[in-house]
Amino acid sequence: MSEIPLSRWALGGEATRGYGPRFAELVAQGEDVDGEARLADALSPRRSRILDAGAGMGRVTAALRARGHDVTGIEPDRTLVAQAEETYPGIGLLPLDILELTPAALEAHGRPTAYDVVVAVGNVFILLAEDTERRALTTLRGLLAPGGRMLIGFHLAAGPSGSRTYPPEEFMADVDAVGLKVDLRAGSYELHPANSEYAVWLLSAASSPSR
């Protein structure tokens, strides 16, 4: 397997450490942290196989399981994996990077190798390792079941510490290059109109990569 470079998240060091505890506190206070999961649920047939790629501290994985789906959550940050287990005992996030995802790796953990919906929300794509966006998109595309779809969301401006700016035009070019197509672009997980602050993308496999 090719080398897995350090992500922007990993390189952020201490600047990233407040994320898990902050969301754990919101969960403990009963705050609504299920916006992404509600949309993913609406996109999914009942009892779907869903991959939560870059699951963080597990809130989307947990919310989708509560809605009856078979969810595989992956998260390479061991601190967040531990935080997820504290907040959602038994959640069992797999300590894998998106770039490590292969059918063999998933099989080794007893998980499906094809998914009805792949979710990569919460700024996952603007915190990937430099110049790995197409590699990540290709990896996730390869795990889509026939007719499967991909839900991706990230800030276009004022993203988290260490994140990149990912202009919509560049993202769409990367999507096209790896054999995906944009079915929908919105400005929020409640499907507000597209804007310059946040982008929510619904993707599916094109017939073949364009180049």
C-alpha positions in Angstrom: 0.0 0.0 0.0 1.2 3.5 -0.7 2.5 5.6 2.2 -0.2 7.4 4.2 1.0 11.0 4.6 0.1 13.1 7.7 -3.1 14.9 7.3 -3.6 18.6 8.0 -5.6 17.5 11.0 -2.6 15.5 12.4 -0.2 18.3 11.7 -2.4 20.7 13.6 -1.3 19.2 16.9 -2.7 20.9 20.0 -4.8 23.2 17.9 -7.2 20.3 17.1 -7.5 19.0 20.7 -10.6 20.9 21.7 -12.9 19.4 19.0 -13.7 16.1 20.7 -14.3 17.5 24.2 -16.4 20.3 22.8 -18.8 18.0 21.0 -18.9 15.6 23.9 -20.0 18.4 26.1 -22.7 19.4 23.6 -23.9 15.8 23.6 -24.0 15.7 27.4 -26.0 18.9 27.4 -28.6 17.4 25.0 -27.8 19.8 22.2 -28.7 19.0 18.7 -25.6 17.7 16.9 -27.4 15.5 14.4 -27.8 17.8 11.4 -25.5 15.8 9.1 -27.0 12.5 10.2 -30.5 13.6 9.5 -29.7 14.4 5.9 -27.7 11.2 5.5 -30.6 9.3 6.9 -33.0 10.9 4.5 -30.8 9.9 1.6 -30.6 6.3 2.7 -32.9 3.3 2.3 -33.9 1.7 5.6 -31.1 -0.4 7.2 -28.5 0.9 4.7 -24.8 0.1 4.9 -23.2 3.5 5.6 -19.6 4.4 5.9 -18.8 7.4 8.1 -15.3 8.4 6.9 -13.5 10.7 9.3 -16.0 10.0 12.1 -14.4 12.3 14.6 -15.8 11.6 18.1 -18.6 9.4 16.6 -21.7 11.6 16.7 -22.8 10.9 13.1 -22.0 7.2 13.4 -24.1 7.0 16.6 -27.0 9.0 15.2 -27.2 6.9 12.1 -27.1 3.6 14.1 -29.9 4.9 16.3 -31.9 5.3 13.1 -31.4 1.6 12.2 -28.5 1.7 9.8 -25.5 -0.6 9.6 -22.7 2.0 10.1 -19.0 1.6 9.9 -17.2 4.6 11.4 -13.5 5.2 10.7 -11.2 7.7 12.4 -7.4 7.8 12.4 -7.0 10.1 15.4 -6.6 7.7 18.4 -7.6 10.5 20.8 -10.9 10.9 19.0 -11.5 7.2 18.9 -11.1 7.1 22.7 -13.4 10.1 23.0 -16.0 8.4 20.9 -15.8 5.3 23.1 -16.3 7.5 26.2 -19.3 9.3 24.8 -20.9 6.4 23.0 -19.7 3.2 24.7 -19.3 0.3 22.3 -19.3 2.4 19.2 -16.2 0.7 18.0 -14.8 3.2 15.5 -12.1 1.7 13.4 -8.7 3.5 13.7 -8.2 3.8 9.9 -7.4 6.7 7.6 -9.5 7.1 4.5 -6.4 6.4 2.4 -6.1 3.0 4.2 -9.5 1.9 3.2 -9.5 -1.2 1.0 -11.9 -4.1 0.8 -9.3 -6.3 2.5 -8.9 -3.8 5.4 -12.6 -3.7 5.9 -13.0 -7.4 5.7 -10.3 -7.8 8.3 -12.5 -5.9 10.7 -15.6 -7.8 9.8 -17.2 -4.9 8.0 -18.9 -4.5 4.6 -16.8 -3.7 1.5 -19.5 -1.8 -0.3 -21.8 1.0 1.0 -25.1 2.5 0.0 -24.0 5.9 1.4 -20.6 7.2 2.2 -20.5 10.2 4.5 -17.4 12.5 4.9 -18.7 15.6 6.7 -17.5 18.0 9.3 -14.6 19.4 7.2 -12.9 16.0 6.5 -11.9 17.0 3.0 -10.3 20.3 3.9 -8.2 18.5 6.6 -6.8 15.8 4.4 -3.1 15.5 3.7 -1.9 17.9 1.0 -2.6 16.8 -2.5 -4.5 13.7 -1.5 -8.0 14.9 -2.3 -8.3 12.9 -5.6 -6.8 9.8 -3.9 -9.4 10.0 -1.1 -12.3 10.5 -3.6 -11.1 7.6 -5.6 -10.8 5.4 -2.5 -14.3 6.3 -1.4 -15.7 5.9 -4.9 -14.4 2.4 -5.0 -16.5 1.5 -1.9 -19.8 2.6 -3.3 -22.3 -0.1 -3.9 -24.2 0.1 -7.2 -26.4 3.1 -7.0 -24.6 4.3 -3.9 -24.1 8.0 -3.1 -21.6 10.1 -1.3 -22.3 13.0 1.1 -19.5 15.5 1.7 -19.5 18.8 3.5 -16.9 21.4 4.3 -16.4 25.1 5.0 -15.5 27.3 2.0 -14.4 30.1 4.3 -13.3 30.4 7.9 -12.6 26.7 8.2 -10.9 25.1 11.3 -7.3 25.7 12.2 -4.9 24.1 9.7 -7.5 23.5 7.1 -7.1 24.4 3.4 -9.4 26.5 1.2 -11.0 24.2 -1.3 -12.8 26.3 -4.0 -16.0 24.7 -5.4 -14.5 24.8 -8.9 -11.4 22.8 -7.8 -13.5 20.3 -5.9 -15.8 19.8 -8.9 -12.8 19.3 -11.2 -11.4 16.7 -8.7 -14.8 14.9 -8.6 -15.0 14.8 -12.4 -11.5 13.5 -12.7 -12.0 10.5 -10.5 -15.3 9.3 -12.1 -17.8 10.9 -9.8 -20.5 13.5 -10.6 -22.2 16.2 -8.6 -25.9 15.4 -8.1 -26.6 18.3 -5.7 -24.8 21.3 -4.1 -26.3 23.0 -1.2 -25.2 25.5 1.4 -26.2 23.5 4.6 -27.4 20.1 5.7 -30.9 21.6 5.7 -30.4 22.1 2.0 -30.3 25.9 1.9 -29.1 27.4 -1.4 -25.5 27.2 -2.3 -23.4 30.0 -0.8 -19.8 31.1 -0.3 -19.5 29.9 3.3 -20.3 26.2 3.4 -20.7 23.5 0.8 -22.7 20.3 1.0 -22.2 17.9 -1.9 -24.2 14.9 -3.0 -22.1 12.7 -5.4 -22.6 9.5 -7.3 -20.4 7.4 -9.6 -20.2 8.6 -13.2 -19.9 6.0 -16.0 -16.1 6.2 -15.9 -13.3 8.7 -15.0 -13.1 11.5 -17.5 -9.3 11.4 -17.6 
